[in-house]
Amino acid sequence: MKLTFYIDANHDAERCGESLQSGAPIRIDGEDPLTGRIKPYRGIVLAVETVITEAPRERWRVAIETALPY
């Protein structure tokens, strides 16, 4: 299942980029776009996009595939 969430830390964006490049699964905490709550996500990152915000900090939208064959 493909899920989308938000992150706002540089090191998390780097980890997501590594998963995107290598295809390796990761576990990462992100903000659920529906509830605004932080929750864990586990899977392979499909996309990482910078989001334009009015806040001075950077923010990224991440798409992750959670249906992994374990």
PDB file of N, CA, C and O in Angstrom:
ATOM      1  N   MET A   1       0.837  -1.168   0.000  1.00  0.00           N
ATOM      2  CA  MET A   1       0.000   0.000   0.000  1.00  0.00           C
ATOM      3  C   MET A   1       0.891   1.244   0.000  1.00  0.00           C
ATOM      4  O   MET A   1       1.855   1.331   0.760  1.00  0.00           O
ATOM      5  N   LYS A   2       0.557   2.191  -0.853  1.00  0.00           N
ATOM      6  CA  LYS A   2       1.321   3.431  -0.927  1.00  0.00           C
ATOM      7  C   LYS A   2       0.714   4.455   0.042  1.00  0.00           C
ATOM      8  O   LYS A   2      -0.484   4.734  -0.012  1.00  0.00           O
ATOM      9  N   LEU A   3       1.546   5.009   0.922  1.00  0.00           N
ATOM     10  CA  LEU A   3       1.122   6.030   1.866  1.00  0.00           C
ATOM     11  C   LEU A   3       1.970   7.278   1.678  1.00  0.00           C
ATOM     12  O   LEU A   3       3.116   7.200   1.237  1.00  0.00           O
ATOM     13  N   THR A   4       1.404   8.417   2.012  1.00  0.00           N
ATOM     14  CA  THR A   4       2.120   9.689   1.936  1.00  0.00           C
ATOM     15  C   THR A   4       2.109  10.337   3.310  1.00  0.00           C
ATOM     16  O   THR A   4       1.099  10.303   4.013  1.00  0.00           O
ATOM     17  N   PHE A   5       3.250  10.935   3.693  1.00  0.00           N
ATOM     18  CA  PHE A   5       3.362  11.614   4.983  1.00  0.00           C
ATOM     19  C   PHE A   5       4.384  12.727   4.859  1.00  0.00           C
ATOM     20  O   PHE A   5       5.012  12.884   3.812  1.00  0.00           O
ATOM     21  N   TYR A   6       4.554  13.497   5.918  1.00  0.00           N
ATOM     22  CA  TYR A   6       5.477  14.633   5.907  1.00  0.00           C
ATOM     23  C   TYR A   6       6.566  14.479   6.962  1.00  0.00           C
ATOM     24  O   TYR A   6       6.339  13.921   8.035  1.00  0.00           O
ATOM     25  N   ILE A   7       7.757  14.988   6.634  1.00  0.00           N
ATOM     26  CA  ILE A   7       8.869  15.044   7.578  1.00  0.00           C
ATOM     27  C   ILE A   7       9.458  16.451   7.515  1.00  0.00           C
ATOM     28  O   ILE A   7       9.270  17.171   6.534  1.00  0.00           O
ATOM     29  N   ASP A   8      10.175  16.831   8.575  1.00  0.00           N
ATOM     30  CA  ASP A   8      10.762  18.177   8.574  1.00  0.00           C
ATOM     31  C   ASP A   8      12.194  18.215   9.091  1.00  0.00           C
ATOM     32  O   ASP A   8      12.686  19.274   9.479  1.00  0.00           O
ATOM     33  N   ALA A   9      12.860  17.074   9.099  1.00  0.00           N
ATOM     34  CA  ALA A   9      14.249  17.017   9.555  1.00  0.00           C
ATOM     35  C   ALA A   9      15.169  16.621   8.397  1.00  0.00           C
ATOM     36  O   ALA A   9      14.876  15.690   7.647  1.00  0.00           O
ATOM     37  N   ASN A  10      16.277  17.338   8.266  1.00  0.00           N
ATOM     38  CA  ASN A  10      17.236  17.058   7.193  1.00  0.00           C
ATOM     39  C   ASN A  10      17.728  15.615   7.219  1.00  0.00           C
ATOM     40  O   ASN A  10      17.812  14.963   6.178  1.00  0.00           O
ATOM     41  N   HIS A  11      18.056  15.114   8.421  1.00  0.00           N
ATOM     42  CA  HIS A  11      18.602  13.751   8.500  1.00  0.00           C
ATOM     43  C   HIS A  11      17.555  12.715   8.082  1.00  0.00           C
ATOM     44  O   HIS A  11      17.907  11.690   7.496  1.00  0.00           O
ATOM     45  N   ASP A  12      16.276  12.965   8.373  1.00  0.00           N
ATOM     46  CA  ASP A  12      15.229  12.050   7.920  1.00  0.00           C
ATOM     47  C   ASP A  12      15.077  12.109   6.397  1.00  0.00           C
ATOM     48  O   ASP A  12      14.857  11.083   5.754  1.00  0.00           O
ATOM     49  N   ALA A  13      15.194  13.302   5.827  1.00  0.00           N
ATOM     50  CA  ALA A  13      15.128  13.440   4.367  1.00  0.00           C
ATOM     51  C   ALA A  13      16.284  12.688   3.707  1.00  0.00           C
ATOM     52  O   ALA A  13      16.105  12.066   2.660  1.00  0.00           O
ATOM     53  N   GLU A  14      17.464  12.744   4.315  1.00  0.00           N
ATOM     54  CA  GLU A  14      18.614  12.007   3.780  1.00  0.00           C
ATOM     55  C   GLU A  14      18.373  10.508   3.846  1.00  0.00           C
ATOM     56  O   GLU A  14      18.686   9.790   2.896  1.00  0.00           O
ATOM     57  N   ARG A  15      17.823  10.028   4.951  1.00  0.00           N
ATOM     58  CA  ARG A  15      17.527   8.596   5.095  1.00  0.00           C
ATOM     59  C   ARG A  15      16.508   8.150   4.049  1.00  0.00           C
ATOM     60  O   ARG A  15      16.642   7.077   3.461  1.00  0.00           O
ATOM     61  N   CYS A  16      15.488   8.983   3.821  1.00  0.00           N
ATOM     62  CA  CYS A  16      14.478   8.660   2.809  1.00  0.00           C
ATOM     63  C   CYS A  16      15.105   8.629   1.421  1.00  0.00           C
ATOM     64  O   CYS A  16      14.773   7.765   0.610  1.00  0.00           O
ATOM     65  N   GLY A  17      16.004   9.560   1.143  1.00  0.00           N
ATOM     66  CA  GLY A  17      16.709   9.582  -0.141  1.00  0.00           C
ATOM     67  C   GLY A  17      17.544   8.327  -0.347  1.00  0.00           C
ATOM     68  O   GLY A  17      17.621   7.802  -1.458  1.00  0.00           O
ATOM     69  N   GLU A  18      18.167   7.848   0.721  1.00  0.00           N
ATOM     70  CA  GLU A  18      18.958   6.616   0.634  1.00  0.00           C
ATOM     71  C   GLU A  18      18.058   5.418   0.331  1.00  0.00           C
ATOM     72  O   GLU A  18      18.421   4.564  -0.478  1.00  0.00           O
ATOM     73  N   SER A  19      16.885   5.346   0.974  1.00  0.00           N
ATOM     74  CA  SER A  19      15.943   4.258   0.706  1.00  0.00           C
ATOM     75  C   SER A  19      15.455   4.329  -0.732  1.00  0.00           C
ATOM     76  O   SER A  19      15.327   3.303  -1.401  1.00  0.00           O
ATOM     77  N   LEU A  20      15.185   5.534  -1.206  1.00  0.00           N
ATOM     78  CA  LEU A  20      14.740   5.728  -2.590  1.00  0.00           C
ATOM     79  C   LEU A  20      15.803   5.226  -3.570  1.00  0.00           C
ATOM     80  O   LEU A  20      15.480   4.532  -4.534  1.00  0.00           O
ATOM     81  N   GLN A  21      17.065   5.575  -3.326  1.00  0.00           N
ATOM     82  CA  GLN A  21      18.169   5.183  -4.218  1.00  0.00           C
ATOM     83  C   GLN A  21      18.441   3.680  -4.178  1.00  0.00           C
ATOM     84  O   GLN A  21      18.625   3.047  -5.217  1.00  0.00           O
ATOM     85  N   SER A  22      18.466   3.116  -2.964  1.00  0.00           N
ATOM     86  CA  SER A  22      18.884   1.721  -2.809  1.00  0.00           C
ATOM     87  C   SER A  22      17.745   0.715  -2.873  1.00  0.00           C
ATOM     88  O   SER A  22      17.969  -0.464  -3.149  1.00  0.00           O
ATOM     89  N   GLY A  23      16.519   1.175  -2.619  1.00  0.00           N
ATOM     90  CA  GLY A  23      15.394   0.246  -2.561  1.00  0.00           C
ATOM     91  C   GLY A  23      15.323  -0.505  -1.250  1.00  0.00           C
ATOM     92  O   GLY A  23      14.576  -1.476  -1.128  1.00  0.00           O
ATOM     93  N   ALA A  24      16.099  -0.064  -0.261  1.00  0.00           N
ATOM     94  CA  ALA A  24      16.111  -0.718   1.045  1.00  0.00           C
ATOM     95  C   ALA A  24      14.988  -0.166   1.923  1.00  0.00           C
ATOM     96  O   ALA A  24      14.737   1.039   1.919  1.00  0.00           O
ATOM     97  N   PRO A  25      14.312  -1.032   2.673  1.00  0.00           N
ATOM     98  CA  PRO A  25      13.242  -0.560   3.551  1.00  0.00           C
ATOM     99  C   PRO A  25      13.805   0.231   4.742  1.00  0.00           C
ATOM    100  O   PRO A  25      14.918  -0.016   5.204  1.00  0.00           O
ATOM    101  N   ILE A  26      13.002   1.187   5.223  1.00  0.00           N
ATOM    102  CA  ILE A  26      13.362   1.943   6.415  1.00  0.00           C
ATOM    103  C   ILE A  26      12.145   2.042   7.326  1.00  0.00           C
ATOM    104  O   ILE A  26      11.015   1.783   6.912  1.00  0.00           O
ATOM    105  N   ARG A  27      12.398   2.417   8.563  1.00  0.00           N
ATOM    106  CA  ARG A  27      11.343   2.765   9.508  1.00  0.00           C
ATOM    107  C   ARG A  27      11.588   4.222   9.871  1.00  0.00           C
ATOM    108  O   ARG A  27      12.699   4.593  10.252  1.00  0.00           O
ATOM    109  N   ILE A  28      10.560   5.045   9.754  1.00  0.00           N
ATOM    110  CA  ILE A  28      10.719   6.472   9.989  1.00  0.00           C
ATOM    111  C   ILE A  28       9.417   7.040  10.544  1.00  0.00           C
ATOM    112  O   ILE A  28       8.329   6.595  10.177  1.00  0.00           O
ATOM    113  N   ASP A  29       9.536   8.014  11.423  1.00  0.00           N
ATOM    114  CA  ASP A  29       8.363   8.686  11.961  1.00  0.00           C
ATOM    115  C   ASP A  29       8.024   9.883  11.087  1.00  0.00           C
ATOM    116  O   ASP A  29       8.910  10.639  10.689  1.00  0.00           O
ATOM    117  N   GLY A  30       6.749  10.054  10.792  1.00  0.00           N
ATOM    118  CA  GLY A  30       6.311  11.168   9.974  1.00  0.00           C
ATOM    119  C   GLY A  30       4.934  11.646  10.382  1.00  0.00           C
ATOM    120  O   GLY A  30       4.233  10.980  11.144  1.00  0.00           O
ATOM    121  N   GLU A  31       4.553  12.803   9.871  1.00  0.00           N
ATOM    122  CA  GLU A  31       3.264  13.400  10.189  1.00  0.00           C
ATOM    123  C   GLU A  31       2.186  12.900   9.228  1.00  0.00           C
ATOM    124  O   GLU A  31       2.288  13.074   8.014  1.00  0.00           O
ATOM    125  N   ASP A  32       1.174  12.289   9.783  1.00  0.00           N
ATOM    126  CA  ASP A  32       0.039  11.819   9.001  1.00  0.00           C
ATOM    127  C   ASP A  32      -0.698  13.044   8.446  1.00  0.00           C
ATOM    128  O   ASP A  32      -1.090  13.920   9.218  1.00  0.00           O
ATOM    129  N   PRO A  33      -0.896  13.122   7.115  1.00  0.00           N
ATOM    130  CA  PRO A  33      -1.536  14.303   6.539  1.00  0.00           C
ATOM    131  C   PRO A  33      -3.013  14.451   6.918  1.00  0.00           C
ATOM    132  O   PRO A  33      -3.554  15.553   6.834  1.00  0.00           O
ATOM    133  N   LEU A  34      -3.666  13.382   7.326  1.00  0.00           N
ATOM    134  CA  LEU A  34      -5.078  13.452   7.694  1.00  0.00           C
ATOM    135  C   LEU A  34      -5.297  13.893   9.139  1.00  0.00           C
ATOM    136  O   LEU A  34      -6.226  14.646   9.433  1.00  0.00           O
ATOM    137  N   THR A  35      -4.435  13.419  10.036  1.00  0.00           N
ATOM    138  CA  THR A  35      -4.631  13.715  11.465  1.00  0.00           C
ATOM    139  C   THR A  35      -3.654  14.743  12.010  1.00  0.00           C
ATOM    140  O   THR A  35      -3.923  15.370  13.034  1.00  0.00           O
ATOM    141  N   GLY A  36      -2.512  14.924  11.332  1.00  0.00           N
ATOM    142  CA  GLY A  36      -1.482  15.822  11.841  1.00  0.00           C
ATOM    143  C   GLY A  36      -0.647  15.202  12.945  1.00  0.00           C
ATOM    144  O   GLY A  36       0.242  15.854  13.492  1.00  0.00           O
ATOM    145  N   ARG A  37      -0.920  13.963  13.274  1.00  0.00           N
ATOM    146  CA  ARG A  37      -0.175  13.267  14.330  1.00  0.00           C
ATOM    147  C   ARG A  37       1.054  12.568  13.763  1.00  0.00           C
ATOM    148  O   ARG A  37       1.073  12.149  12.606  1.00  0.00           O
ATOM    149  N   ILE A  38       2.077  12.452  14.602  1.00  0.00           N
ATOM    150  CA  ILE A  38       3.291  11.728  14.228  1.00  0.00           C
ATOM    151  C   ILE A  38       3.057  10.237  14.450  1.00  0.00           C
ATOM    152  O   ILE A  38       2.566   9.819  15.498  1.00  0.00           O
ATOM    153  N   LYS A  39       3.417   9.444  13.441  1.00  0.00           N
ATOM    154  CA  LYS A  39       3.286   7.997  13.566  1.00  0.00           C
ATOM    155  C   LYS A  39       4.411   7.317  12.792  1.00  0.00           C
ATOM    156  O   LYS A  39       5.019   7.932  11.916  1.00  0.00           O
ATOM    157  N   PRO A  40       4.692   6.057  13.108  1.00  0.00           N
ATOM    158  CA  PRO A  40       5.769   5.347  12.411  1.00  0.00           C
ATOM    159  C   PRO A  40       5.313   4.807  11.053  1.00  0.00           C
ATOM    160  O   PRO A  40       4.168   4.390  10.874  1.00  0.00           O
ATOM    161  N   TYR A  41       6.243   4.832  10.116  1.00  0.00           N
ATOM    162  CA  TYR A  41       6.027   4.253   8.795  1.00  0.00           C
ATOM    163  C   TYR A  41       7.186   3.309   8.522  1.00  0.00           C
ATOM    164  O   TYR A  41       8.317   3.568   8.931  1.00  0.00           O
ATOM    165  N   ARG A  42       6.899   2.209   7.825  1.00  0.00           N
ATOM    166  CA  ARG A  42       7.942   1.240   7.480  1.00  0.00           C
ATOM    167  C   ARG A  42       7.709   0.771   6.058  1.00  0.00           C
ATOM    168  O   ARG A  42       6.610   0.350   5.699  1.00  0.00           O
ATOM    169  N   GLY A  43       8.761   0.848   5.253  1.00  0.00           N
ATOM    170  CA  GLY A  43       8.651   0.407   3.873  1.00  0.00           C
ATOM    171  C   GLY A  43       9.777   0.960   3.026  1.00  0.00           C
ATOM    172  O   GLY A  43      10.810   1.390   3.539  1.00  0.00           O
ATOM    173  N   ILE A  44       9.561   0.941   1.711  1.00  0.00           N
ATOM    174  CA  ILE A  44      10.545   1.449   0.757  1.00  0.00           C
ATOM    175  C   ILE A  44      10.036   2.791   0.226  1.00  0.00           C
ATOM    176  O   ILE A  44       8.893   2.901  -0.219  1.00  0.00           O
ATOM    177  N   VAL A  45      10.885   3.791   0.278  1.00  0.00           N
ATOM    178  CA  VAL A  45      10.514   5.123  -0.160  1.00  0.00           C
ATOM    179  C   VAL A  45      10.398   5.147  -1.687  1.00  0.00           C
ATOM    180  O   VAL A  45      11.282   4.675  -2.402  1.00  0.00           O
ATOM    181  N   LEU A  46       9.287   5.706  -2.165  1.00  0.00           N
ATOM    182  CA  LEU A  46       9.023   5.827  -3.601  1.00  0.00           C
ATOM    183  C   LEU A  46       9.304   7.232  -4.123  1.00  0.00           C
ATOM    184  O   LEU A  46       9.634   7.404  -5.296  1.00  0.00           O
ATOM    185  N   ALA A  47       9.174   8.252  -3.244  1.00  0.00           N
ATOM    186  CA  ALA A  47       9.384   9.641  -3.659  1.00  0.00           C
ATOM    187  C   ALA A  47       9.634  10.513  -2.443  1.00  0.00           C
ATOM    188  O   ALA A  47       9.089  10.277  -1.365  1.00  0.00           O
ATOM    189  N   VAL A  48      10.468  11.524  -2.635  1.00  0.00           N
ATOM    190  CA  VAL A  48      10.730  12.548  -1.621  1.00  0.00           C
ATOM    191  C   VAL A  48      10.679  13.888  -2.345  1.00  0.00           C
ATOM    192  O   VAL A  48      11.465  14.131  -3.261  1.00  0.00           O
ATOM    193  N   GLU A  49       9.755  14.758  -1.937  1.00  0.00           N
ATOM    194  CA  GLU A  49       9.577  16.050  -2.601  1.00  0.00           C
ATOM    195  C   GLU A  49       9.628  17.175  -1.584  1.00  0.00           C
ATOM    196  O   GLU A  49       9.023  17.083  -0.516  1.00  0.00           O
ATOM    197  N   THR A  50      10.341  18.224  -1.909  1.00  0.00           N
ATOM    198  CA  THR A  50      10.360  19.401  -1.054  1.00  0.00           C
ATOM    199  C   THR A  50       9.012  20.102  -1.165  1.00  0.00           C
ATOM    200  O   THR A  50       8.475  20.278  -2.258  1.00  0.00           O
ATOM    201  N   VAL A  51       8.481  20.495  -0.018  1.00  0.00           N
ATOM    202  CA  VAL A  51       7.192  21.181   0.030  1.00  0.00           C
ATOM    203  C   VAL A  51       7.444  22.644   0.364  1.00  0.00           C
ATOM    204  O   VAL A  51       8.205  22.948   1.283  1.00  0.00           O
ATOM    205  N   ILE A  52       6.819  23.542  -0.366  1.00  0.00           N
ATOM    206  CA  ILE A  52       6.953  24.970  -0.102  1.00  0.00           C
ATOM    207  C   ILE A  52       6.017  25.337   1.051  1.00  0.00           C
ATOM    208  O   ILE A  52       4.816  25.073   0.993  1.00  0.00           O
ATOM    209  N   THR A  53       6.573  25.944   2.089  1.00  0.00           N
ATOM    210  CA  THR A  53       5.773  26.374   3.232  1.00  0.00           C
ATOM    211  C   THR A  53       6.112  27.815   3.572  1.00  0.00           C
ATOM    212  O   THR A  53       7.118  28.355   3.112  1.00  0.00           O
ATOM    213  N   GLU A  54       5.272  28.422   4.373  1.00  0.00           N
ATOM    214  CA  GLU A  54       5.540  29.778   4.841  1.00  0.00           C
ATOM    215  C   GLU A  54       6.517  29.772   6.009  1.00  0.00           C
ATOM    216  O   GLU A  54       7.136  30.792   6.312  1.00  0.00           O
ATOM    217  N   ALA A  55       6.653  28.635   6.655  1.00  0.00           N
ATOM    218  CA  ALA A  55       7.579  28.515   7.785  1.00  0.00           C
ATOM    219  C   ALA A  55       9.019  28.555   7.275  1.00  0.00           C
ATOM    220  O   ALA A  55       9.286  28.177   6.134  1.00  0.00           O
ATOM    221  N   PRO A  56       9.951  29.016   8.123  1.00  0.00           N
ATOM    222  CA  PRO A  56      11.342  29.111   7.685  1.00  0.00           C
ATOM    223  C   PRO A  56      12.057  27.766   7.545  1.00  0.00           C
ATOM    224  O   PRO A  56      13.123  27.700   6.933  1.00  0.00           O
ATOM    225  N   ARG A  57      11.499  26.713   8.093  1.00  0.00           N
ATOM    226  CA  ARG A  57      12.154  25.397   8.021  1.00  0.00           C
ATOM    227  C   ARG A  57      11.736  24.652   6.758  1.00  0.00           C
ATOM    228  O   ARG A  57      10.689  24.929   6.174  1.00  0.00           O
ATOM    229  N   GLU A  58      12.573  23.706   6.352  1.00  0.00           N
ATOM    230  CA  GLU A  58      12.246  22.880   5.188  1.00  0.00           C
ATOM    231  C   GLU A  58      11.277  21.780   5.605  1.00  0.00           C
ATOM    232  O   GLU A  58      11.204  21.401   6.774  1.00  0.00           O
ATOM    233  N   ARG A  59      10.543  21.285   4.633  1.00  0.00           N
ATOM    234  CA  ARG A  59       9.585  20.211   4.875  1.00  0.00           C
ATOM    235  C   ARG A  59       9.529  19.358   3.615  1.00  0.00           C
ATOM    236  O   ARG A  59       9.655  19.876   2.505  1.00  0.00           O
ATOM    237  N   TRP A  60       9.342  18.052   3.783  1.00  0.00           N
ATOM    238  CA  TRP A  60       9.309  17.132   2.658  1.00  0.00           C
ATOM    239  C   TRP A  60       8.057  16.263   2.707  1.00  0.00           C
ATOM    240  O   TRP A  60       7.589  15.879   3.779  1.00  0.00           O
ATOM    241  N   ARG A  61       7.527  15.964   1.524  1.00  0.00           N
ATOM    242  CA  ARG A  61       6.437  14.999   1.380  1.00  0.00           C
ATOM    243  C   ARG A  61       7.088  13.698   0.929  1.00  0.00           C
ATOM    244  O   ARG A  61       7.871  13.678  -0.022  1.00  0.00           O
ATOM    245  N   VAL A  62       6.759  12.628   1.613  1.00  0.00           N
ATOM    246  CA  VAL A  62       7.356  11.322   1.322  1.00  0.00           C
ATOM    247  C   VAL A  62       6.248  10.341   0.948  1.00  0.00           C
ATOM    248  O   VAL A  62       5.210  10.279   1.606  1.00  0.00           O
ATOM    249  N   ALA A  63       6.482   9.583  -0.110  1.00  0.00           N
ATOM    250  CA  ALA A  63       5.598   8.467  -0.482  1.00  0.00           C
ATOM    251  C   ALA A  63       6.361   7.183  -0.190  1.00  0.00           C
ATOM    252  O   ALA A  63       7.526   7.048  -0.564  1.00  0.00           O
ATOM    253  N   ILE A  64       5.710   6.248   0.472  1.00  0.00           N
ATOM    254  CA  ILE A  64       6.365   5.005   0.878  1.00  0.00           C
ATOM    255  C   ILE A  64       5.465   3.823   0.537  1.00  0.00           C
ATOM    256  O   ILE A  64       4.244   3.900   0.674  1.00  0.00           O
ATOM    257  N   GLU A  65       6.070   2.746   0.100  1.00  0.00           N
ATOM    258  CA  GLU A  65       5.356   1.499  -0.170  1.00  0.00           C
ATOM    259  C   GLU A  65       5.465   0.640   1.067  1.00  0.00           C
ATOM    260  O   GLU A  65       6.562   0.221   1.439  1.00  0.00           O
ATOM    261  N   THR A  66       4.331   0.368   1.717  1.00  0.00           N
ATOM    262  CA  THR A  66       4.364  -0.364   2.984  1.00  0.00           C
ATOM    263  C   THR A  66       4.137  -1.854   2.834  1.00  0.00           C
ATOM    264  O   THR A  66       4.420  -2.605   3.768  1.00  0.00           O
ATOM    265  N   ALA A  67       3.637  -2.313   1.695  1.00  0.00           N
ATOM    266  CA  ALA A  67       3.362  -3.723   1.491  1.00  0.00           C
ATOM    267  C   ALA A  67       4.655  -4.429   1.062  1.00  0.00           C
ATOM    268  O   ALA A  67       4.935  -4.575  -0.128  1.00  0.00           O
ATOM    269  N   LEU A  68       5.421  -4.856   2.043  1.00  0.00           N
ATOM    270  CA  LEU A  68       6.697  -5.506   1.764  1.00  0.00           C
ATOM    271  C   LEU A  68       6.609  -7.007   1.980  1.00  0.00           C
ATOM    272  O   LEU A  68       5.950  -7.451   2.920  1.00  0.00           O
ATOM    273  N   PRO A  69       7.246  -7.785   1.149  1.00  0.00           N
ATOM    274  CA  PRO A  69       7.273  -9.245   1.343  1.00  0.00           C
ATOM    275  C   PRO A  69       8.292  -9.608   2.426  1.00  0.00           C
ATOM    276  O   PRO A  69       9.496  -9.603   2.166  1.00  0.00           O
ATOM    277  N   TYR A  70       7.831  -9.915   3.611  1.00  0.00           N
ATOM    278  CA  TYR A  70       8.743 -10.292   4.711  1.00  0.00           C
ATOM    279  C   TYR A  70       8.770 -11.774   4.892  1.00  0.00           C
ATOM    280  O   TYR A  70       9.477 -12.276   5.766  1.00  0.00           O
TER     281      TYR A  70
END
